[in-house]
Structures are given as structure tokens and as C-alpha cells.
Amino acid sequence: MTWETVGFGAILQTAVIFIFRQNQKKVHTSRLTEPFGALDFGLAVNLLTFLRCPMTAQPARYFAFGPYEAEAIGPHGWWGVKNKNGFNCLTFIDKPGCVFALEAEAKSLAEEWNNGKVFEYPPEPVIVPRIPDPVHDARFGKYVRTQRFVNGRWVSPIPVDKNWAQAVDEYVET
């Protein structure tokens, strides 16, 4: 379930935009805006982003060590889920970098994770080592040595096209 399905997201989005505009004017017209006096643009954008994306929360890879506990982060009402080491391990698959939630969601996530939820992570990327090619390495080294700094740019007398290897082989270094 996302905030959009409830309809609360649109209401809160409107409220955040209103509060932000009031803060720009340095005028608070109602008691509703007083708790958000320190709300800045970055925080408003984070809140809107948080509300507009589907929530697929799980602990960060390599930090999934229970028991988990919801904790308040900062004075603005953001919450995280910390692991047994006190590290905020909350992440969202669909929103990398988003590490906070609202209080109710953080508490429900901590409870759900403590009840033995199994987490699925994408496979680690496989990095294939480069196979050394002495001929290519020698050609490329020769090409790099031909570079000269002219009029604020690095230029080479060897044209880079589909025949660059032949051009490098034919070039005589001085």
C-alpha cells in the first residue's frame, strides 16, 4: 500500500507546498505551520519524493542484523529503523538513498522485520577482469604519448577512426 492509494499523499503534498511558501515569505498565517518553521526546500522535496514513490523497504545489504527498532531522526519527525548495532539500515528498493520514513511506517517495518521477514537482494554485479593485450596496450601507450596540449586542448596527429591501429603502427615517434 502506498500513500497515493490512501489519498493522504496529495493532501500532505499540498500542505508542504503551502508551508514552504509561507516560510519563504517569513510569515506564518496559522498554527498549522508553526511546527514546520524550519522546513527548508530540501526537506520539502524529500518529503514529496517520499510520499510519491512506492514503499519497498528493507534493511541495507550487509546491515540486516536484528533486532530492529524504530528511532526518531532529527527534529522534523523523520524516522528510521536501526539494527542491533544502532545503525539506521532502512532503505527502499525503488528509491535508493531514501533512508527515512514516517513514525507509523518505521514502527510497523521494525515489527515486521523482527517477526522473521526474509529479504531478497538483487545479485551482486560481476566485474570481469580485463584481459591484458600487450599489442593493444603498446598501441594505446604510443597514441597517448603523441598527445600535445595545443590551444587549451589535448590533440594528436593520429586520427581516431576505424583504422586507428594501423595509423598508430605507422606513426614514427620522435
C-alpha positions, -999 to +999 in steps of 0.1 A: +000+000+000+013+034-009+003+068+004-011+076-030-037+049-027-050+064+006-051+099-009-032+113+020-001+120-001-019+146-022-032+163+008+002+163+025+019+175-007-004+205-008+003+212+029+041+210+024+040+234-006+018+258+014+042+257+044+072+261+022+057+292+005+048+306+039+084+301+051+097+319+020+076+349+030+087+345+066+050+348+076+031+321+095-006+325+089-019+296+110-009+274+139-005+246+115+027+260+101+044+267+134+058+232+140+073+234+105+091+267+109+125+252+100+112+233+070+136+241+041+133+233+004+154+202+005+133+187+033+101+196+014+114+179-017+125+148+003+090+146+018+073+149-015+096+123-030+090+100-001+052+103-005+051+099-042+072+067-045+061+031-037+075+019-005+095-012-008+115-010+024+142-034+036+174-033+056+205-022+036+225-052+023+252-063+048+234-045+077+204-068+082+211-077+118+181-078+140+165-070+164+153-038+147+139-008+164+123+024+151+141+056+160+134+093+155+160+110+133+163+148+138+137+173+149+114+172+118+095+140+125+116+117+103+121+081+115+145+053+106+149+017+116+181+008+134+197-026+136+212-042+166+243-020+162+223+012+162+229+018+125+199+032+105+197+004+080+164+015+064+165+016+026+140+014-002+145-007-033+126+017-056+142+048-041+179+044-035+192+069-010+159+073+008+166+063+044+137+077+064+100+071+069+072+084+089+068+072+125+040+048+119+057+031+089+090+029+107+074+012+137+055-013+115+086-021+095+106-028+126+079-051+139+076-068+106+113-073+103+116-086+138+090-113+130+114-130+107+108-115+073+131-129+046+148-102+025+157-107-012+185-086-026+195-083-063+226-102-072+259-086-069+273-072-101+300-094-116+331-075-126+351-093-153+388-086-150+403-070-181+424-095-201+457-079-209+465-074-245+502-064-250+497-053-286+467-031-278+485-017-247+516-008-267+495+009-294+474+028-269+505+039-250+521+052-282+488+070-290+488+087-256+524+097-259+516+115-292+492+139-274+502+175-272+484+204-254+475+230-281+453+260-275+438+245-244+431+211-258+449+178-260+453+168-297+471+140-315+484+138-351+469+103-352+432+103-363+409+082-342+388+062-366+383+026-376+419+024-389+435+039-358+456+008-350+472+009-385+478+047-381+494+042-347+517+014-361+528+036-390+534+067-368+571+073-360+577+087-325+603+114-324 
